Amino acid sequence: MAASEFLEALSTIEEIDLTVTGRKSGRTSSRPMWFVHEQGKLYLLPVADSDSNWYKNVLLNPTLQA
């Protein structure tokens, strides 16, 4: 998906599911996220919990699936 298509898709929704790869287990897991797209930046907030493991996983492996 091209960046422009991704940004257009974001403009029509309020929540996305992100799939990340576990930094220790190597397994993938999905989490619903609320987001704000502002001035070229995408801010993410987990819907279900405030556990920051998803963020630590993203730091180690920044490839996401939406």
N, C-alpha and C positions, 0 to 999 in steps of 0.2 A: 504494500500500500504506500503510495506517495505521501509525502508530508502534507501536501495541501488536502488530500483526501482524508487523512487522519484528523486534521484540524477541523475540517467541515463536519466530520462525524461527531467530534467532540461538542460542536455547537448545538447538537440536537438531543443530547443526553445529559444526565446529572451524575450518573454512577457508572463505573466500569469495573469489570473483573480483570485483575492482573494476575498473570501466572509468573512465578519466579522459581528459580532453582535453589534448593537448600544448599547453604554453604558447607554444611557438614555431611548431610545425608545424600546430596546430589539428586534428590527427588524433587519433582515439581509440585507446587501447590498454588491454588488460586485463592484470591481474597477480593471481596468487593471493596471498592475505593470510591470515595467522593473526591472530587477534584475541582480546582479552580484554574482556568487558563487565563493568565494575565500578563500582558507585556512580553509575550514570547516565552514565558515560563509556565510549567505545569506543576501545580502544588497538589500533593496527594495526602489523603487522610483515610486511614482504614475505617470502614463502617462498623465492623463487629467488635473490635477490641483495640486497645492501645499498645499491644505488644509490638516492640520495635524489631522483632526478628526479621520480618519481611524487609525492612529497610536495610538491615545488616546484610541480608542476602543480596539485595540489589546493589549494595556497595561492592560486594565481591564479584558479582556477575550481573552487570548492568543490562543484560539482554532481557527484555520483557515481552510477554505475549499478552495481547488484550483481546 
